[in-house]
Amino acid sequence: MTLGNYERADSALRLALKVEQQLHSTLGQAINYANLGSIFEHRGQIDSAWVYYRKSMALNTEAGSTLGISLCHTYFGSLYKESRQYDKATEEYETAYRLMKASKDEWHALNSLIALADIYHTTGNDAKEMEYLGKAKAIAERIKSPEHLTEIHTLYYKHYKRTGDYRTALSSYEQATVLQDSVLNMEKVNRIQNTSLNIERNRQAREMNEARHKLEQERATRYVGFAILGAVLLALSGVLAIVLYTNRLRRRSHLVLKRLSALRENFFTNITHEFRTPLTVILGLSHDLQDAETEAVRESARTIERQGKGLLTLINQLLDISKIKSSVGNPDWCNGNITAHLTMIIETYRDYARSRNIDLHFLAKEAVEMDFVPDYVSKVMNNLLSNAFKFTPEYGKVSVSVWRESNCLFLDVADTGEGMDKETLSHVFEPFYQAETDARNIGTGVGLALVKQIIDAVEGSITVESTVGKGTTFHIHVPIHNDSKRDMGITTIDNSPLLPENETTPADSEGEDSQCHLLVIEDNRDIAAYIGSLFADRYAVSYAANGREGMEKALNLVPDLIITDLMMPGMDGLEVCRQVRGNEIINHIPIIVVTAKITEEERIKGLEAGADAYLAKPFNADELRTRVEKLLDRHRHLRDKFSNSADTDKEQKLTDVERHFLAKVVDFIYQLLDKRHLDVNTLADKLCMSPRQLHRKLVAITGDSPATYMLKIKMQRARNLLETKPGLTIENIADRCGFEHTPNFYSAFRKMYGVTPMDYRRGIGI
C-alpha cells in the first residue's frame, strides 16, 4: 500500500482482516478496516472509504486505542477535505492532533500537523499554516523522515510562491525535489511487482492446463472401464427395467403430491391477506362487546354480521367449488333488467379505475329483460373485473360489452393487460391454479373456477382468448328465459359507499355548540359506523363518505376533531389534511388519520400534511379512544389557560396561526367599535365566516363565545382609556367602548375587575 500497489494491498489486507476476525482481535480489525478505507480513498471511492473508516473508528473506540481514534479523525478530515467541507476537515484534524500531542508516536503526529498546515494553506490562513509547518519540520528533522520533509518543503514552496517570495519558494522546491529523489521510484516498483504477479498467474495457468490434460486422460481410461461394466450389466437389464419403471411411477406420484402441497400452502398463505379489512371491524367490535349495553350489543352484532358476510363470501367460494353439482348454491331467480344490474356493478369500480388511471368502458347495445340470479351476476362480474384490473397496467383499458342475439345474452370482458401464455390458458378455469410467473399478483386461484361453475349451472358457456403482452378477453353467453314471476325491483350493491345510518347531521348539532363534535371521513360504511360507535355516547358524531364531502362538512360544522381515512375516491386523506391546515376557519382542528397504508413513508407523508396522529388498520380501539381524548384534552387545557392566564401567557400558549387569527379578530372589533356597528353577525361577516363558524372557532381557541370575547376586548379598551385619558369622562369612555347606557358599562366593568370605573381611575381597590 505504501508503494501504491493497491490491487495487491487490497488482497493482502482482506486476508489479514479475515484472520483478525477469527482471532476476535478488535484492534487488529480496526487497523485493517482503516487501511482498506485508505485504499478506497486513493481510488476515489469516497462513500466506501467512509464506511470502512467508520467501522475502524467503532472498533478503535471499543478497544480504547487513542492512536487508532486519532488516525480515524485524520482520515475523516481527509474525506471532508475531498468534499470541500474545510471547516469539518479542520475540526477533525485538530481533534486528531490534540489526541496525538501527548503521544510519543511522533510519526503519526506529523501526519496531523502536515494535514492541518495543508488545510490552512487551502483556506488562506497563512499564520496557522506557518505555525504548523514549523512544528512539523522540527519533528520530521528530529526523526529523520524524508517522506514527511518532502511534503513539508512542498507546502513551504506553495506558500512562498503564493506570497510572491519566489527566491525562498525556489529554495523550498529544490529541497523537496532532492528529498523526493531519495525515495524509491514507486512506479518502477509497481511495474516490477505487477510483472511478477503476471508471471505467477501464467505459471498457475500452465499448471491448471497440465492438470486438466491429466484429468482428461484419466476420464478416457474410466470410459473404457465403464464400457466393460456395461457389458456385464447388460445381462441384468430385464430386472433393472422393472426396478426403473417402479421408481419412475413412484417419482411421478411424489412430484404430484409435492405440487398439490405447494398449491395448498400458497393458497392458505395468500388467502390470509384477504381477511385483513373485515377483521379490522370484527376484532375491534368483539373486544367492545364485553362491556356494551344491550342496544349497543345488538347494533354491534348487526355490524359484525355484515362484515362476517364479507369474510364468508371468500370462504363460500371455496365451499361452492366442492358442493356444486347441478347448480351453484341455492339460486334466487328473479326477472328484471340485467343491463341495469350490470351497470350498477360496473359503476362501483369507476373510482378504483380512476385511481389506477385505467379507462373503464361499458357498452350496452340495448336493455335486456330476463331471468337471472343477482348473486351469480355479482360473483361473475366481480371476479372477472378484479382479474382485469389486477393484470392491467396504468393507462390501460378494461371494456365490458353486453348485447342480445336471438334468445341468447352475450357478454365480453376485455382488458389490455399482460395476457396469458398457452400453458396458463389451458388451466385457467382449474381450482387453485396459478401461473408460475405470477408472483406479484397474489390470489387464491378460486375466482375463475367459480365463474366457470356458475356459467355451467345456468346452462351457459364461457371461453377465453389471450395474447401475451396484448390482453385477455372472456366471452360469455347464456340463454335468455323469462319464466320467473318475481321482479328484480331496486337492487342494492353491498359494497357501495354509504354513510352509517346513525349519522348526526349538521341540523342535529346546530344547538349543541357546547358539546364536542367529531367528524369521521371514511368511505367504508361499516368501519365508519364502528369508529363512530366508539364515541357516540360522549360526543356528537358526523360522517362523510369522501374527502370533498368531508371538507364541506368541516367548514359547516367546525368540529372539534377530524378522523379520516387515507385512500378515498376523489380527494384523499392527505389532501384533506392539507386543505384543513390551509383554511383559516378550521386550521386549528386536530386530525387523526386511520388507514391500511402502514409504511413508514406513508406515515411521514401524513404527518407532513398536517395530521396530529397516524393509526394503522386494524387499529386498537383503546388506542384510538386515547388519542382522541388526549387531543381534545390538550385543546381544553389550552382554552382554560387562555381564559385564566395573563396576556403574555396567552400568547405563549397559542400557535402562530391562532395568534394571527385572534389579532385579526381584535382589529375588526376595534374598527367596528369606532363605527358603532359591533355585533356578532357583523364581526363574522368581516371575517368571511358564518356566525356559527365564528362561535366554534373562538370557543375552540379561547374557550369564550364571540359575545364574551368582544366584552373582554371592550373592557381592555375601557381600562386603557381610564389609565391614559384622564380628561375623558366615564360617559365618554362608555360610549367609546360601545355601551349605549353608562349603568350597563358600570355593571360590566365592576363584574370584570371587581371595582367601579371611577374607583379604578382613583387607584382604589386595585
Buried (B, 14 or more C-beta within 10 A) or exposed (E): BEBEBBEBBBEBBEEBBEEBEEEEBBBBBBBBBBBBBBBBBEEEBEEBBBBBBBBBBBBBBEBEBEBBBBBBBBBBBBBBBEEEBBEBBBBBBBBBBEBBEEEEEBBBBBBBBBBBBBBBBBEEBEEBBBBBBEBBBEBBEEEEBEBBBBBBBBBBBBBBBEEEBEEBBEBBBEBBEEBBEEEEEEEEBBEEBEEEBEEEEEEEEEEEEEEEEEEEEEEEEEEEEEEEEEEEEEEEEEEEEEEEEEEEEEEEEEEEEEEEEEBEEBBEEBBEEBBEBBBBBBBBBEEBEEEBEEEBBEBBEEBBEBBBEBBEBBEBBBEBBEEBEEBBBEBEBBBBBBBBBBBBBBEBBEBBBEEBEBBBEBEBEEEBBBBBBBBBBBBBBBBBBBBBBBBBEEEBBBBBBBBBEEEEBBBBBBBBBBBBEEEBBEEBBEBBBBBEEBEEEBBBBBBBBBBBBBBBBBEBEBEBBBEEEEBBBBBBBBEBBEEBEEEBEEBEBEEEBBBBEEBBEEEEBEEEBEEBBBBBBBBBBBBBBBBBBBBBEBBBBBBBBBBBBBBEBBBBBBBBBBBBBBBBBBBBBBBBBBBBBEEBBBBBBBBBBBBBBEEEEBBEBBBEBBBBBBBBBBBBBEEBEEBBEEBBEEBBEBBEBBBEEEEEEBEEBBEEEBBEBBEEBBEBBEEBBEEEEBBBEBBBBBBEBBBBBBBBBBBBBBBBBBEEBBBBBBBBBBBEBBEEEEEBEBEEBBBBBBBEEBEEBBEBBBEBBEBBBEBBBEEEEE
